[in-house]
Amino acid sequence: MITETAYRQLVFATGCPRCGLIYASPFPPSKRFQSLYSEDGKWARGHQRASEKMVSSELVARLDEVTACKTPIPGSQVLDFGCGSGRWLNTFAAFGWETYGIDPSEKTAFTRHQELQTPGREPRFAFVMLSHVLEHVTNPGEILLSIGQATRPGGWVYIAVPGLDVLPTHKDWKYVLSATHVVAFSTRCLTELLARAGFGEPAVILAPGDDKAKFRLRLVARKDVTHPVPRHGSPLEPALTALRDAGLLGNSPLHSR
């Protein structure tokens, strides 16, 4: 059995030339994931937050400029995949959305919002949130495909992850890839994965005065299977460029396959 200390010492960073994903290789043992993210696991104990909190008005305002999320059609449904304490669901509920969440660790949101175990196969949701979730999973492509199935034509997906593109600015490699952040995304990579799931070209969401913007990548994309996203060059190249500009590629154990 590989211990936590041994895993941290043995892990490599690997790049996928087909989608541009950077990921830890090997992934942590599956039992570690199950233990970490279970309802009584270490993640739940360390991330419990007040259930009444809401998302910053500045970020919501920028999101609304693209998606009109503040004025939903009556009966519109939103899903927060990895909802935590429910900040996004609280915010959307205040605008009149029907709110649904998925979270294996934290259950406080479900005193106010409806809990689901999976997104389901029917295209029912007009909005899906994945806020700082995808960096924690070993199958982000599969999750986005399931989100694509569950999103209505014309619906939106919002994604926030640690910013690999801006690694040369913040230089926090452990925030981008670590024992818990096991995959890392460039904008090009997320564009590729979203296109496979039926979403169009994503827009970057920047909130004024956001002091964490330099560490994070926030994208929103619309379900649009009729207009394929144009593909130019290697999906992996932006990630390699970021690593190279951050001075890490020559010293980091990274290979592609």
Rosetta silent file (secondary structure, phi, psi, omega in degrees, C-alpha in Angstrom):
SEQUENCE: MITETAYRQLVFATGCPRCGLIYASPFPPSKRFQSLYSEDGKWARGHQRASEKMVSSELVARLDEVTACKTPIPGSQVLDFGCGSGRWLNTFAAFGWETYGIDPSEKTAFTRHQELQTPGREPRFAFVMLSHVLEHVTNPGEILLSIGQATRPGGWVYIAVPGLDVLPTHKDWKYVLSATHVVAFSTRCLTELLARAGFGEPAVILAPGDDKAKFRLRLVARKDVTHPVPRHGSPLEPALTALRDAGLLGNSPLHSR
SCORE:     score description
SCORE:     0.000 S_00000001
   1 L     0.000  132.704  179.638    0.000    0.000    0.000 S_00000001
   2 L   -82.921  121.598  178.264    1.326    3.460   -0.963 S_00000001
   3 L   -75.359  166.902  179.361    1.328    5.812    2.008 S_00000001
   4 H   -59.234  -43.538 -179.262    0.361    9.488    1.721 S_00000001
   5 H   -65.130  -43.482  179.950    4.012   10.562    2.095 S_00000001
   6 H   -65.093  -38.679  179.247    5.223    8.058   -0.489 S_00000001
   7 H   -61.383  -44.917 -179.534    2.493    9.120   -2.924 S_00000001
   8 H   -60.360  -32.371 -177.626    3.534   12.780   -2.691 S_00000001
   9 H   -81.718  -27.192 -173.416    7.127   11.780   -3.472 S_00000001
  10 H   -95.132  -16.990 -170.915    6.334    9.442   -6.376 S_00000001
  11 L   -67.591  141.440  174.191    3.691   11.394   -8.290 S_00000001
  12 E  -113.710  161.932  171.014    4.465   12.716  -11.769 S_00000001
  13 E  -101.976  126.966 -177.229    2.628   15.291  -13.874 S_00000001
  14 E  -120.403  144.073  179.399    1.381   13.849  -17.163 S_00000001
  15 E  -115.745  137.519  178.204   -0.120   15.674  -20.140 S_00000001
  16 L   -95.188  116.734 -178.797   -2.758   14.337  -22.543 S_00000001
  17 L   -71.024  -15.200 -177.573   -2.058   15.464  -26.146 S_00000001
  18 L   -84.487  -33.546 -179.054   -5.672   14.753  -27.193 S_00000001
  19 L  -124.127  -12.809  178.527   -7.447   17.061  -24.733 S_00000001
  20 L    87.709    5.910 -178.742   -4.657   19.067  -23.068 S_00000001
  21 L   -71.663  137.820  169.579   -5.365   17.840  -19.530 S_00000001
  22 E  -104.271  130.393 -176.224   -2.503   17.818  -17.018 S_00000001
  23 E  -144.862  153.859  178.220   -2.960   15.147  -14.374 S_00000001
  24 E   -69.187  136.661 -179.876   -1.179   13.455  -11.498 S_00000001
  25 E  -138.005  114.778    5.187    0.299   10.100  -12.447 S_00000001
  26 L   -80.982  160.182  171.996   -0.365    7.839  -10.761 S_00000001
  27 L   -66.569  155.418  173.954   -3.691    9.018   -9.372 S_00000001
  28 L   -58.984  152.166  178.324   -4.149    8.592   -5.616 S_00000001
  29 L   -55.641  143.441 -176.622   -5.595    5.196   -4.645 S_00000001
  30 H   -60.466  -33.340  178.900   -9.380    5.041   -5.043 S_00000001
  31 H   -63.293  -33.706  178.555   -9.826    4.130   -1.376 S_00000001
  32 H   -65.703  -41.767  177.560   -8.125    7.393   -0.449 S_00000001
  33 H   -62.234  -45.946 -178.958  -10.632    9.343   -2.556 S_00000001
  34 H   -60.935  -40.888 -179.783  -13.569    7.515   -1.028 S_00000001
  35 H   -70.518  -43.654 -175.960  -12.288    8.179    2.487 S_00000001
  36 H   -63.576  -42.954 -172.343  -11.352   11.816    1.848 S_00000001
  37 L  -103.723   14.078  175.815  -14.676   12.833    0.262 S_00000001
  38 L   -73.696  168.235 -176.116  -17.089   10.704    2.262 S_00000001
  39 L   -61.071  -30.174  179.010  -19.711   12.359    4.438 S_00000001
  40 L  -110.990   20.361 -177.809  -17.585   11.843    7.562 S_00000001
  41 L   -83.756  179.880 -175.384  -14.213   12.203    5.811 S_00000001
  42 H   -63.034  -37.646 -178.806  -11.424   14.722    6.254 S_00000001
  43 H   -63.593  -45.473 -179.278  -12.709   17.031    3.492 S_00000001
  44 H   -62.865  -40.804 -178.846  -16.159   17.362    5.062 S_00000001
  45 H   -66.773  -32.312 -175.583  -14.702   18.060    8.501 S_00000001
  46 H   -93.389   -6.583 -175.118  -12.401   20.755    7.179 S_00000001
  47 L  -125.649   21.011  176.573  -14.803   22.529    4.805 S_00000001
  48 L   -71.013  130.072 -177.861  -18.027   22.947    6.746 S_00000001
  49 L  -133.410  164.541  178.986  -19.401   26.452    6.208 S_00000001
  50 L   -63.316  134.425 -173.213  -22.512   28.380    7.164 S_00000001
  51 L   -76.989   -9.030 -176.864  -25.401   27.286    4.938 S_00000001
  52 L   -93.706   -1.983 -177.263  -26.840   30.791    4.505 S_00000001
  53 L   -66.636  154.320  179.442  -23.852   32.250    2.616 S_00000001
  54 L  -130.207  166.288 -179.385  -24.215   33.544   -0.942 S_00000001
  55 L   -76.676  150.915 -177.790  -21.865   34.246   -3.845 S_00000001
  56 L   -58.330  140.813 -177.459  -20.352   37.721   -4.170 S_00000001
  57 H   -64.018  -31.563 -179.904  -22.595   40.202   -5.958 S_00000001
  58 H   -66.229  -43.484  179.153  -19.728   41.272   -8.255 S_00000001
  59 H   -66.158  -42.700  179.165  -19.172   37.751   -9.558 S_00000001
  60 H   -63.467  -39.086  179.557  -22.896   37.165  -10.031 S_00000001
  61 H   -61.727  -42.282  178.418  -23.230   40.475  -11.894 S_00000001
  62 H   -66.974  -38.878  177.734  -20.508   39.464  -14.364 S_00000001
  63 H   -65.206  -38.597 -179.439  -22.085   36.046  -14.824 S_00000001
  64 H   -66.082  -30.641  178.863  -25.471   37.676  -15.401 S_00000001
  65 H   -60.500  -30.929 -178.654  -24.026   39.837  -18.177 S_00000001
  66 H   -95.264  -39.134 -168.425  -23.435   36.677  -20.215 S_00000001
  67 H  -111.062  -10.261 -174.526  -26.188   34.314  -19.036 S_00000001
  68 L    54.260   41.927 -175.978  -29.041   36.499  -17.660 S_00000001
  69 L   -70.521  -16.725 -179.815  -29.057   34.198  -14.624 S_00000001
  70 L   -78.159  -13.193 -176.610  -30.866   36.781  -12.481 S_00000001
  71 L  -128.650   67.669 -177.933  -34.048   36.554  -14.580 S_00000001
  72 L   -72.049  153.549  169.804  -34.836   32.862  -15.133 S_00000001
  73 L   -67.217  138.089 -179.853  -37.920   31.627  -16.942 S_00000001
  74 L   -51.571  134.923 -179.263  -40.395   30.313  -14.318 S_00000001
  75 L    88.730   -0.423  179.653  -39.694   26.665  -13.542 S_00000001
  76 L   -66.180  139.748 -176.213  -36.040   26.841  -14.610 S_00000001
  77 E  -113.513  137.886  176.598  -33.838   24.332  -12.815 S_00000001
  78 E  -121.245  140.550  176.868  -30.211   24.753  -11.729 S_00000001
  79 E  -119.223  129.359  172.385  -27.857   21.986  -10.603 S_00000001
  80 E  -106.926  108.099 -179.376  -24.746   22.599   -8.516 S_00000001
  81 E   -85.973  108.255 -171.822  -22.447   19.590   -8.946 S_00000001
  82 L    85.031   54.463 -167.537  -20.338   19.627   -5.781 S_00000001
  83 L   -78.041  -13.555 -179.306  -22.494   22.222   -4.075 S_00000001
  84 L    58.665 -132.353 -178.341  -20.782   22.240   -0.660 S_00000001
  85 L   -80.250   -6.510  172.940  -22.762   24.343    1.785 S_00000001
  86 L    99.265   24.984 -178.147  -24.938   25.707   -1.039 S_00000001
  87 H   -61.060  -45.664  179.035  -23.688   29.257   -1.705 S_00000001
  88 H   -66.944  -39.711  179.817  -24.471   29.093   -5.425 S_00000001
  89 H   -66.224  -39.707  175.811  -27.813   27.400   -4.789 S_00000001
  90 H   -59.089  -43.421 -178.382  -28.755   30.040   -2.205 S_00000001
  91 H   -64.795  -46.090 -179.043  -27.916   32.744   -4.731 S_00000001
  92 H   -69.171  -35.791  178.059  -29.896   31.160   -7.566 S_00000001
  93 H   -60.957  -36.999  179.334  -32.858   30.412   -5.300 S_00000001
  94 H   -64.118  -22.882  178.475  -33.086   34.120   -4.491 S_00000001
  95 L   -91.244   -4.630  177.199  -33.558   34.770   -8.231 S_00000001
  96 L   104.507    8.862  178.375  -36.387   32.227   -8.499 S_00000001
  97 L   -76.221  150.813  166.058  -34.595   29.114   -9.751 S_00000001
  98 E   -82.927  125.516 -166.362  -35.565   25.575   -8.715 S_00000001
  99 E  -111.709  133.536  179.516  -32.392   24.366   -7.006 S_00000001
 100 E  -133.556  147.146 -179.305  -30.737   20.944   -6.996 S_00000001
 101 E  -140.935  157.871  173.896  -27.358   19.848   -5.663 S_00000001
 102 E  -131.915  127.595  175.015  -24.932   16.933   -5.566 S_00000001
 103 L  -162.958  121.324 -179.399  -22.291   16.561   -2.879 S_00000001
 104 L   -79.611  -17.773 -172.050  -20.949   13.380   -1.238 S_00000001
 105 L  -100.019  -51.034 -170.804  -19.222   15.222    1.617 S_00000001
 106 L  -110.772  128.048 -172.887  -21.258   18.165    2.838 S_00000001
 107 L  -114.045    3.886 -176.295  -25.010   17.914    3.400 S_00000001
 108 H   -63.467  -28.286 -178.193  -25.914   21.283    4.926 S_00000001
 109 H   -64.611  -24.323 -170.238  -27.231   22.584    1.583 S_00000001
 110 H   -86.916    8.013  165.555  -29.990   19.992    1.528 S_00000001
 111 H   -78.080  -17.890 -177.618  -31.947   21.542    4.339 S_00000001
 112 L  -120.834  -23.851 -173.131  -32.934   24.172    1.729 S_00000001
 113 L  -126.373  159.577 -175.215  -32.274   22.563   -1.653 S_00000001
 114 E   -82.379  133.932 -178.387  -33.108   19.232   -3.305 S_00000001
 115 E   -94.255  137.384  172.218  -30.399   16.564   -3.261 S_00000001
 116 L  -121.973  157.698  176.025  -29.563   14.362   -6.255 S_00000001
 117 L   -96.378  -30.487  178.517  -27.105   11.475   -6.543 S_00000001
 118 L  -141.967  160.828  176.566  -26.400   11.921  -10.276 S_00000001
 119 L   -66.316  -24.035 -176.630  -27.232   14.569  -12.907 S_00000001
 120 L    85.672  171.536 -175.995  -29.461   12.082  -14.719 S_00000001
 121 L  -102.226  -11.683 -179.029  -29.777   11.486  -18.456 S_00000001
 122 L   -85.446  138.307  179.451  -32.651   13.824  -19.266 S_00000001
 123 L   -77.626   81.798 -172.347  -31.803   17.372  -20.489 S_00000001
 124 L  -107.427  -22.690 -171.157  -33.658   19.156  -17.690 S_00000001
 125 E   -93.743  135.611  175.724  -31.281   21.804  -16.330 S_00000001
 126 E   -89.446  -13.739  177.953  -31.004   25.331  -17.700 S_00000001
 127 E  -151.466  137.556  174.743  -27.864   25.956  -15.644 S_00000001
 128 E  -131.150  132.796  179.799  -25.201   23.681  -14.137 S_00000001
 129 E  -107.798  136.991  170.553  -22.475   24.849  -11.749 S_00000001
 130 E  -135.276   80.203 -174.888  -19.104   23.147  -11.225 S_00000001
 131 E   -96.380  107.296  179.847  -17.270   25.508   -8.891 S_00000001
 132 L    53.680   53.594  177.319  -13.893   24.107   -7.835 S_00000001
 133 L  -118.894  -47.001 -169.580  -14.957   20.527   -8.335 S_00000001
 134 H   -62.811  -27.753 -179.636  -13.255   19.251  -11.487 S_00000001
 135 H   -70.310  -12.765 -176.990   -9.718   19.602  -10.102 S_00000001
 136 H   -97.626   -2.143 -172.630  -10.618   17.019   -7.434 S_00000001
 137 L  -114.298  156.802  179.841  -11.816   14.206   -9.737 S_00000001
 138 L   -94.365   -5.261 -176.845  -10.035   11.634  -11.874 S_00000001
 139 L  -131.806   55.420 -176.169  -12.666   11.600  -14.651 S_00000001
 140 H   -61.474  -34.789  178.714  -13.454   15.237  -15.575 S_00000001
 141 H   -63.361  -42.896  179.069  -14.231   14.370  -19.198 S_00000001
 142 H   -64.705  -40.421  179.551  -16.833   11.796  -18.181 S_00000001
 143 H   -63.375  -43.283 -179.999  -18.407   14.231  -15.722 S_00000001
 144 H   -66.929  -33.719  174.908  -18.693   16.946  -18.374 S_00000001
 145 H   -63.455  -40.918  178.106  -20.270   14.466  -20.791 S_00000001
 146 H   -67.115  -35.403  177.065  -22.887   13.650  -18.130 S_00000001
 147 H   -66.807  -39.311  176.905  -23.431   17.373  -17.558 S_00000001
 148 H   -60.449  -39.557  177.491  -23.909   17.827  -21.299 S_00000001
 149 H   -64.811  -36.733 -173.543  -26.623   15.165  -21.260 S_00000001
 150 H   -86.692   -6.394 -177.793  -28.394   16.795  -18.327 S_00000001
 151 E   -96.708  134.017  179.219  -28.291   20.348  -19.740 S_00000001
 152 E   -69.856  150.537  172.416  -31.120   21.655  -21.914 S_00000001
 153 E   -54.805  130.860 -175.571  -30.345   23.064  -25.378 S_00000001
 154 E    86.782   -5.506  178.495  -29.487   26.710  -24.811 S_00000001
 155 E   -78.173  172.184 -173.034  -28.631   26.027  -21.155 S_00000001
 156 E  -121.259  151.862  169.408  -25.418   27.095  -19.460 S_00000001
 157 E  -126.360  137.400  176.926  -22.540   25.523  -17.559 S_00000001
 158 E  -116.923  131.639 -178.650  -20.240   27.473  -15.231 S_00000001
 159 E  -129.509  132.987  171.183  -16.815   26.094  -14.303 S_00000001
 160 E  -127.728  130.407 -179.582  -14.234   27.420  -11.855 S_00000001
 161 E  -144.576  163.902  171.629  -10.854   25.702  -11.412 S_00000001
 162 E   -57.692  143.629 -172.348   -7.304   26.677  -10.400 S_00000001
 163 E   -88.062  104.459  175.471   -5.741   28.665  -13.224 S_00000001
 164 L   -74.080  -38.129  179.947   -3.079   26.766  -15.143 S_00000001
 165 L   -57.053  -35.603 -175.635   -2.877   29.459  -17.853 S_00000001
 166 L   -98.417   16.422  176.264   -1.897   32.047  -15.244 S_00000001
 167 H   -55.850  -38.844  177.166    0.636   29.836  -13.460 S_00000001
 168 H   -60.622  -22.707  178.988    3.489   32.084  -14.691 S_00000001
 169 H   -84.648  -50.583 -175.961    1.805   34.942  -12.769 S_00000001
 170 H   -91.134  -23.574  174.005    0.937   33.282   -9.474 S_00000001
 171 L    57.248   23.564 -179.580    3.611   30.501   -9.603 S_00000001
 172 L   -98.666   79.915 -176.708    1.685   28.380   -7.098 S_00000001
 173 H   -61.201  -35.857 -178.882    2.245   24.934   -8.619 S_00000001
 174 H   -68.241  -25.127  174.872    0.875   23.143   -5.538 S_00000001
 175 H   -73.720  -34.530 -178.636   -2.434   24.982   -5.966 S_00000001
 176 H   -76.229  -43.089 -178.187   -2.673   23.833   -9.581 S_00000001
 177 L  -142.805  124.231 -175.490   -1.656   20.207   -8.989 S_00000001
 178 L  -155.581 -167.389  179.626   -1.380   18.508   -5.604 S_00000001
 179 L   -67.418  -23.198  177.465   -2.520   15.534   -3.564 S_00000001
 180 L  -109.722  -30.485  173.674   -6.121   16.835   -3.728 S_00000001
 181 L   -92.659   88.149 -167.693   -6.006   18.852   -6.983 S_00000001
 182 L   -92.661   -6.745  174.348   -5.215   15.841   -9.150 S_00000001
 183 E  -136.181  153.137 -178.465   -5.983   17.359  -12.581 S_00000001
 184 E  -136.034  145.597 -171.364   -5.219   20.796  -14.051 S_00000001
 185 E  -127.736  134.531  162.471   -6.825   22.674  -16.931 S_00000001
 186 L   -89.109  167.078  174.546   -5.850   25.356  -19.389 S_00000001
 187 H   -59.601  -39.891  179.423   -8.605   27.348  -21.095 S_00000001
 188 H   -61.882  -40.617  179.120   -7.834   25.402  -24.278 S_00000001
 189 H   -64.210  -48.350  179.802   -8.277   22.093  -22.454 S_00000001
 190 H   -63.656  -36.104  176.354  -11.638   23.066  -20.964 S_00000001
 191 H   -60.499  -42.240  179.057  -12.779   24.348  -24.355 S_00000001
 192 H   -64.641  -47.570 -178.199  -11.950   20.961  -25.860 S_00000001
 193 H   -66.645  -37.730  177.389  -13.711   18.984  -23.112 S_00000001
 194 H   -66.659  -38.511  178.757  -16.774   21.257  -23.241 S_00000001
 195 H   -62.449  -39.996  178.562  -16.986   20.902  -27.012 S_00000001
 196 H   -63.629  -28.248 -179.030  -17.055   17.116  -26.656 S_00000001
 197 L   -89.469    0.838  175.869  -19.959   17.531  -24.221 S_00000001
 198 L    96.662   15.419  179.764  -21.953   19.676  -26.679 S_00000001
 199 E  -102.405  153.561 -179.583  -21.102   23.169  -25.412 S_00000001
 200 L   -84.540 -170.154 -178.464  -20.005   26.145  -27.447 S_00000001
 201 L   -59.747  125.674 -178.213  -17.028   28.473  -27.104 S_00000001
 202 L   -78.129  155.749  173.873  -16.678   29.459  -23.424 S_00000001
 203 E  -111.048  142.459  178.379  -16.429   33.005  -22.113 S_00000001
 204 E   -84.145  132.903  179.579  -14.072   33.974  -19.293 S_00000001
 205 L  -104.942  117.887  176.602  -15.776   35.524  -16.250 S_00000001
 206 L  -120.310  129.404  178.614  -13.792   38.164  -14.379 S_00000001
 207 L   -99.788  135.123 -179.959  -15.234   40.013  -11.395 S_00000001
 208 L   -62.571  137.695  179.024  -13.975   43.556  -10.668 S_00000001
 209 L    73.682   13.994 -178.169  -11.802   43.785   -7.596 S_00000001
 210 L   -82.488  104.519 -176.422  -11.411   40.001   -7.398 S_00000001
 211 L   -74.443   -9.527  178.743   -8.067   39.505   -5.673 S_00000001
 212 L   -99.015    0.265 -175.963   -8.228   35.753   -6.346 S_00000001
 213 H   -60.512  -34.227 -176.950   -8.685   36.122  -10.110 S_00000001
 214 H   -69.428  -13.892  178.636   -4.983   35.655  -10.777 S_00000001
 215 H   -99.148  -15.212 -167.215   -5.181   32.166   -9.255 S_00000001
 216 E  -124.369  154.277  173.769   -8.417   30.988  -10.849 S_00000001
 217 E  -116.682  122.701  178.734  -10.010   30.250  -14.193 S_00000001
 218 E  -122.771  121.890 -177.386  -13.754   30.888  -14.462 S_00000001
 219 E  -127.788  151.101  171.934  -15.582   29.956  -17.665 S_00000001
 220 E  -134.226  137.285 -177.445  -19.192   29.838  -18.799 S_00000001
 221 E  -140.192  151.704 -177.014  -20.414   28.036  -21.929 S_00000001
 222 E  -105.219  140.903  176.839  -23.769   27.453  -23.612 S_00000001
 223 E   -66.940  114.693 -173.812  -25.163   24.112  -24.765 S_00000001
 224 L  -155.155   88.778 -175.941  -24.982   24.425  -28.540 S_00000001
 225 L   -81.272   -6.628 -175.953  -24.482   21.252  -30.564 S_00000001
 226 L   -90.888  -11.905 -178.983  -25.115   22.989  -33.904 S_00000001
 227 L  -126.355   89.993 -177.903  -22.003   25.181  -33.864 S_00000001
 228 L   -59.862  144.072  178.202  -18.838   23.111  -33.286 S_00000001
 229 L   -74.387  128.053  178.411  -16.000   24.865  -31.479 S_00000001
 230 L   -65.202  141.631 -179.277  -13.081   25.496  -33.874 S_00000001
 231 L  -115.064  127.365 -178.320   -9.923   23.608  -32.967 S_00000001
 232 L  -132.179  120.498  175.252   -6.498   25.100  -33.680 S_00000001
 233 L    73.934 -173.237 -177.414   -3.195   23.457  -32.845 S_00000001
 234 L   -77.210  129.909  177.311   -2.368   21.032  -30.065 S_00000001
 235 L   -61.969  -23.917 -176.557   -4.686   21.131  -27.020 S_00000001
 236 L   -82.629  -22.305 -172.096   -1.672   20.409  -24.814 S_00000001
 237 H   -58.636  -42.177  178.508    0.517   23.289  -26.026 S_00000001
 238 H   -59.936  -36.175  177.782   -1.048   26.058  -23.830 S_00000001
 239 H   -67.109  -43.390  178.649   -0.408   23.952  -20.722 S_00000001
 240 H   -64.293  -37.560  177.845    3.187   23.301  -21.764 S_00000001
 241 H   -62.911  -44.071  178.909    3.645   27.002  -22.491 S_00000001
 242 H   -61.874  -43.580  179.116    2.359   27.933  -19.020 S_00000001
 243 H   -65.527  -39.569  179.949    4.677   25.422  -17.369 S_00000001
 244 H   -66.190  -44.337 -179.017    7.586   26.598  -19.498 S_00000001
 245 H   -69.506  -24.713  177.302    6.956   30.285  -18.758 S_00000001
 246 L   -83.279   -2.505  179.963    6.661   29.514  -15.054 S_00000001
 247 L    76.285   22.387 -174.885   10.103   27.919  -15.168 S_00000001
 248 L  -105.944  -24.400 -171.327    8.741   24.509  -14.220 S_00000001
 249 L   -64.076  -37.084 -179.242    8.854   22.409  -17.365 S_00000001
 250 L   -72.612  -22.154 -176.279   12.590   21.882  -17.247 S_00000001
 251 L  -108.318  -14.619 -176.095   12.505   20.849  -13.595 S_00000001
 252 L   -90.379  143.435  177.116    9.132   19.092  -13.303 S_00000001
 253 L   -78.349   77.036 -177.866    8.691   15.349  -13.984 S_00000001
 254 E  -116.482  135.495  171.781    6.153   15.845  -16.788 S_00000001
 255 E  -140.733  162.100  179.801    5.583   13.635  -19.794 S_00000001
 256 E  -115.590  153.405  177.089    2.761   13.255  -22.305 S_00000001
 257 L  -152.823    0.000    0.000    1.008   10.200  -23.603 S_00000001
